[in-house]
Amino acid sequence: MKTYLPLLIVLAIASAYGFWWKKRQGAIRTNKVAPSHHLSPAVLGEELGSRATMVQFSSAFCAPCKATHALLSQMVIPMHDVKHIHIDAESHLELVRQLDIRSTPTTIFLNAKGIEVGRAAGTPKRDQVIAALNAIA
């Protein structure tokens, strides 16, 4: 039994980390403190949505990035006040550093003024995106 104890401890720690990581992927976190990032149309290269803008940072060989792009671009079709902007993280490294983008896909939710009000690392679920957009006034 003594020889199995270290194995059981490692398995328990690895499982706990795996559950934590899976729960964190795609979850949208909102800024509850004063917003720190303001993105203007000049920085993004496109106009902002009249109510909200979703700025997705992706990389070329990222499969979840393609799924996220398909989801978000399809969701904004019926929403005339929401815009989806896709940015290649590899070609905009300075912006990635400024915004502290640590993985792709990362989607930043902006209000009408271009202020970051939430962010999702990983592929968010449709319900999460709708809830985040409904929270933007």
Solvent accessible surface area in square Angstrom, and as a share of the most:
residue,aa,sasa,rsa
1,M,171,0.76
2,K,176,0.75
3,T,115,0.67
4,Y,132,0.50
5,L,99,0.49
6,P,79,0.50
7,L,97,0.48
8,L,89,0.45
9,I,90,0.45
10,V,94,0.54
11,L,95,0.47
12,A,63,0.49
13,I,114,0.58
14,A,57,0.44
15,S,56,0.36
16,A,62,0.48
17,Y,133,0.50
18,G,34,0.32
19,F,156,0.65
20,W,137,0.48
21,W,115,0.41
22,K,146,0.62
23,K,169,0.72
24,R,96,0.35
25,Q,59,0.26
26,G,2,0.02
27,A,27,0.21
28,I,34,0.17
29,R,95,0.35
30,T,72,0.42
31,N,56,0.29
32,K,184,0.78
33,V,122,0.70
34,A,84,0.65
35,P,72,0.45
36,S,91,0.59
37,H,46,0.20
38,H,113,0.51
39,L,7,0.03
40,S,32,0.20
41,P,48,0.30
42,A,95,0.73
43,V,75,0.43
44,L,16,0.08
45,G,64,0.62
46,E,74,0.33
47,E,120,0.54
48,L,34,0.17
49,G,10,0.09
50,S,88,0.57
51,R,62,0.23
52,A,0,0.00
53,T,0,0.00
54,M,0,0.00
55,V,0,0.00
56,Q,0,0.00
57,F,0,0.00
58,S,4,0.03
59,S,27,0.18
60,A,58,0.45
61,F,198,0.82
62,C,16,0.10
63,A,74,0.58
64,P,66,0.41
65,C,3,0.02
66,K,134,0.57
67,A,55,0.43
68,T,0,0.00
69,H,70,0.31
70,A,58,0.45
71,L,31,0.15
72,L,0,0.00
73,S,37,0.24
74,Q,109,0.48
75,M,4,0.02
76,V,26,0.15
77,I,125,0.64
78,P,95,0.60
79,M,47,0.21
80,H,175,0.78
81,D,47,0.24
82,V,9,0.05
83,K,65,0.27
84,H,25,0.11
85,I,2,0.01
86,H,84,0.37
87,I,9,0.05
88,D,52,0.27
89,A,9,0.07
90,E,98,0.44
91,S,76,0.49
92,H,82,0.36
93,L,94,0.47
94,E,103,0.46
95,L,16,0.08
96,V,20,0.11
97,R,159,0.58
98,Q,113,0.50
99,L,4,0.02
100,D,70,0.36
101,I,16,0.08
102,R,203,0.74
103,S,54,0.35
104,T,43,0.25
105,P,3,0.02
106,T,4,0.02
107,T,0,0.00
108,I,0,0.00
109,F,1,0.00
110,L,0,0.00
111,N,31,0.16
112,A,48,0.37
113,K,148,0.63
114,G,0,0.00
115,I,43,0.22
116,E,7,0.03
117,V,44,0.25
118,G,2,0.02
119,R,43,0.16
120,A,0,0.00
121,A,13,0.10
122,G,4,0.04
123,T,53,0.31
124,P,3,0.02
125,K,138,0.58
126,R,105,0.38
127,D,111,0.57
128,Q,59,0.26
129,V,0,0.00
130,I,66,0.33
131,A,62,0.48
132,A,13,0.10
133,L,1,0.01
134,N,109,0.56
135,A,76,0.59
136,I,13,0.07
137,A,128,0.99
